[in-house]
Amino acid sequence: MLTQQVRRKQSIPDGEITQEPFSIFIETKRGNNFDEGQLLRHLENLKQKQGAKVLIALANYEQDEPNDPAFSNVKNTAEVDKILFLPISFEDFIESIKLESLPKNLADAINDLEEYFNE
């Protein structure tokens, strides 16, 4: 199930992908200024889910390695709670989903998304 901006007990992730046995929360920023409290609340909500859990911090990072000050405590908390925390740039995200074997309509959708991100 894919949802957008659904209120959870303590937070509202920008996107959520859930299918037993995994849950993925996505928090997106136009820049790279994440709020530590918001990310920690997402982790708290993910903790209640079953199976593999992932929190993606998707943003327009200017340096090679996303290193927002909010990430230090979030990374530690995620590790303790067995949640994978992935800060990733829009560019790296697009590159990771571009696969040669995709159907044309899906490849076209990814290209459209890439154009949107570039704007």
C-alpha positions in Angstrom: 0.0 0.0 0.0 1.4 3.4 -0.9 0.0 6.5 0.9 1.0 10.1 1.2 0.8 12.5 4.2 -1.2 10.1 6.4 -1.3 11.1 10.1 0.2 8.6 12.4 0.2 8.6 16.2 3.1 11.0 16.5 4.1 12.2 12.9 3.0 12.6 9.3 5.5 11.1 6.9 5.5 12.5 3.4 5.1 9.0 2.0 4.6 5.5 3.3 5.0 2.2 1.5 3.7 -0.8 3.5 3.4 -4.4 2.5 3.8 -7.2 5.0 6.6 -7.9 5.9 8.1 -4.3 5.5 7.3 -0.6 6.0 9.0 2.4 4.5 8.5 5.9 5.6 9.8 8.8 3.4 10.5 12.3 4.6 11.3 14.8 1.9 12.8 18.3 2.0 13.6 20.6 -0.8 16.9 21.6 0.8 18.5 19.4 3.4 17.3 20.9 6.7 15.6 18.1 8.5 14.0 18.4 11.9 15.5 15.9 14.4 12.3 15.7 16.4 10.2 14.9 13.3 12.6 12.1 12.2 12.6 10.7 15.7 8.7 10.7 15.8 8.8 8.8 12.4 11.1 6.2 14.0 8.8 5.9 17.0 5.9 5.1 14.6 7.9 2.7 12.5 8.9 0.9 15.7 5.2 -0.3 16.0 5.3 -1.9 12.5 6.0 -5.5 11.8 8.9 -6.8 9.7 11.7 -4.8 8.1 11.5 -1.0 8.7 13.1 1.8 6.7 13.1 5.6 7.1 14.3 7.5 4.0 15.4 11.1 4.3 15.1 12.3 0.7 16.5 15.7 -0.1 18.7 17.9 -2.3 22.1 17.3 -0.6 24.9 19.6 -1.7 27.8 17.5 -0.5 28.7 13.9 -1.3 27.6 12.5 2.0 24.4 13.6 3.6 25.5 14.9 7.0 22.7 17.0 8.5 23.3 17.7 12.2 19.9 16.1 13.0 21.1 12.8 11.6 23.6 11.8 14.4 20.9 11.0 17.1 18.5 9.7 14.5 21.1 7.2 13.1 21.8 6.0 16.7 18.1 5.6 17.6 17.3 3.8 14.3 20.2 1.4 14.9 19.0 0.6 18.4 15.4 0.0 17.1 16.6 -2.1 14.2 15.3 0.5 11.6 17.3 1.2 8.5 17.8 5.0 8.2 18.8 6.1 4.7 19.5 9.8 3.9 19.6 9.9 0.1 19.7 12.6 -2.5 17.1 13.0 -5.3 19.8 12.2 -7.8 21.0 9.0 -6.1 17.4 7.9 -5.6 16.6 8.3 -9.3 19.8 6.5 -10.3 19.0 3.6 -8.0 15.5 3.0 -9.6 16.6 3.3 -13.2 16.9 -0.4 -14.3 17.4 -1.6 -17.9 14.7 -4.3 -17.6 11.8 -1.9 -16.7 8.7 -1.7 -18.9 8.6 1.4 -21.1 5.8 3.0 -19.2 7.6 2.7 -15.9 10.9 3.9 -17.4 9.0 6.9 -18.9 7.5 7.7 -15.5 11.0 7.6 -13.9 12.3 10.0 -16.6 9.3 12.3 -15.9 10.1 12.2 -12.1 13.7 13.0 -12.9 12.7 16.0 -14.9 10.4 17.1 -12.1 13.3 16.8 -9.5 15.6 18.8 -11.8 13.1 21.7 -11.9 
